[in-house]
Structures are given as structure tokens and as C-alpha cells.
Amino acid sequence: MTRPEDSGNYIKMTDLTDKTVGFIDKGAGKDFLEPYSETLTAKKFRFSSGRGVVKAFKALKDGKIDALVVFSKTVDKFLNDPSNRYYEASYTDLVVSNPKLGKPLLLGGDTQGRDIFSHIVNGGGILILTAVTAAFLSTFIAFILGTAAGLIGGVFDRLVVAIANFIIVLPRFPILIVLATLFKINTWYVLALIIASLHWPILTRAVRSQVLSLREREYVEAAIALDLSKWHIIFKEILPNMMSFVVINFVTGIKVAMYDQVGLIFLGFASISTYTWAVMLYFARSRGTLFNPDSILMLLTPIAAIALFQISLIFFSRTIEEIYDPRLRGK
């Protein structure tokens, strides 16, 4: 933004050399001006619920700054919407947005002017890491408990089955919300632990059923007769014959863990310090973009990214099934 008399003078960033350029702290202006920090002076204005935008307009109008870098369309409301409480007619002659100062964003910007495309490219790392960790922990716990219950039997078997049955009947996502409120979730691994704590029972029962069948096989009975250790029987005799079952359930666990953590973040029960696909959905809800047609990409692009990731997991699990089951590869 510039004053009317300067609108034709600032075509390139080099035209702002030795000038003072303002930016709003809750936007992308600081990052945009960072490469030019040695050639111009940057002045920050705090957003302060909108009051800072008016202060920036006044500073530009009074000549205290030479230009103002803004990206959000909401700033237009401060200039052209008389119903806005901060609207002042004296600022309506300011020239809004010279597009030649920067390249247009591929998918547009979010409510703070940040590039949506870059968030889509980089916003899945922590979510995927959390989902994979939660799935690995729950699968590992389920395999160990289910195998031990099936082999040992007796009181231990009944205890494991009773605990698993109790957790299964609980509504998982509401319980996740309760746990998220009890434990402060500031890191991804805490979130992974909480999700994993409720994901193991169903797989535990399935593994136990598989082990009850496998322990009747000759090679397992031979290992028991030779008095081999339980760990040897579990990892050398049983696991190789259950590998496809375990791996496919691990992939399914990633899918479920992804949905659970996205749900928690969307509702505000997990950390939003790292800008991920789920955090984009959280801000889409909390900042009203759900009701703004101009912000539809901020809502749809993370949904599409999550859906594509889940679809890729489905194809991956089908591929694993074909690898382990020759009958599925038959013509």
C-alpha cells in the first residue's frame, strides 16, 4: 500500500531502497521484507485486534512510512466497509496492493498472507511422523500382549482380554479428548503416546486369536517341546507367519491415528505451534474461513492432502497383501 502520489513510483522492491516500509506483525510482511533488510527500513505494527492496522494507515497517510506491505483481503474492510468499527473515510484514498511488488501465490494466501502451497508441501511431516509412531507403538503393544496371552493362557490371558474388552467398549475419540485435557500436549510424541494408548485392544484380540491357531502347528509345538524361550517362539516361530497380518494392521493404524490427531487439533485439544494440515483446518474453523467463499482453498487443500495420504495408505496395504498372498496375484 502506498499514498496516491507514490503509487507509480514503487514498481519494484528496488524502488523502496532507503525507504521505510511498514508491516503488520500477524502477517507475512516480515518474511517478505527479510531479504531486503539491508536496503530498506522495516517498521512493525502490532495487529492488536485491528487497531494496529489503522495505526499503520495513519502512519502511511502522515508520511511516517513510505509504504505498507499487507497481503490479507480483510484489510480491504478497513478501507471500504463503513460498517467496520475501525473504518475511517480519510484512509480510503490509499492505494491498495501493487501486484508488481511480489509474485502471486500459487494457491493464494491464508488469513495472515502466508503461502498455502508451501504449507501443503511442508505441513504433513509432523502429522505423518505422529501417526506412524502411534501406529508402531499400538501395533507393538498389541503383538506382544496378544502373543503372550495366546501362549501363556490362564490368568494372564483372561486379564489381557478383560482389559482389552473394557477399553474397546469405551468411545475412543471422546476418551482421547478427555486425555488431551488431562495431559498437556505440547509435543508430537506425547500426542502419539495418547493415541497409541487406546488403539491396541482390537489388534490384541486379533493377534491372540491368530496365536491360538498357530500354537497348534507342528513347528510351534516342537519349539515348546524343546523348551525354547517364549521370546524365541514369539519372534522366530510366530512373527514370520503373522508378518502380513501385522504389517497390514500397522498401515491401518497409521490411517486411524491420522484421523484422530487431526480431529484433536481441529478442535483445539492439541498443540498448534507447528503449522500443519490439521492446524490449517483449525484456523479455517476459528477464523471464520468456513463461511468465506474467498478462503475456500485454505479449507479444501489440507482436506485434499489428508485424503490423498489416506488413499495412498490403502493402495500400500493392498500392495502388501499381494506380496504376501500369491493368490491375489493370480490371473
Number of C-alpha atoms within 10 A of each C-alpha: 21 25 21 13 9 14 16 10 11 18 15 13 14 13 12 18 16 12 15 18 23 26 25 23 17 15 20 21 22 18 11 15 19 11 10 15 12 11 15 19 17 22 16 16 19 16 17 11 7 14 14 17 21 19 14 24 25 15 17 22 19 11 13 14 21 21 26 25 23 21 22 17 17 11 15 13 14 23 22 15 15 12 9 11 11 16 17 15 12 11 17 15 13 18 16 20 18 15 10 11 14 12 7 11 13 10 14 17 22 25 21 17 17 19 18 23 19 13 19 20 13 13 21 19 11 17 22 17 16 24 28 20 22 32 28 20 21 27 25 18 19 24 24 16 24 28 30 21 25 24 20 11 15 10 10 15 18 13 13 21 19 13 11 22 14 11 17 15 8 11 10 15 16 11 15 21 18 12 16 19 12 9 13 13 18 12 15 19 16 17 27 25 16 19 29 23 16 20 24 25 26 16 24 27 22 16 25 25 15 18 24 16 11 19 20 10 12 10 14 18 14 12 17 16 9 9 10 12 10 16 13 13 20 18 13 13 17 20 17 11 14 15 12 18 17 20 16 18 18 22 22 16 24 23 23 17 26 24 17 19 25 21 19 20 19 21 16 17 19 24 16 18 9 13 16 22 29 27 22 25 24 20 20 23 15 13 12 11 19 17 11 10 8 11 18 14 19 26 19 14 19 24 16 14 16 21 14 12 15 19 13 13 17 16 11 14 19 13 15 16 18 15 13 13 12 9 10 12 11 7 4
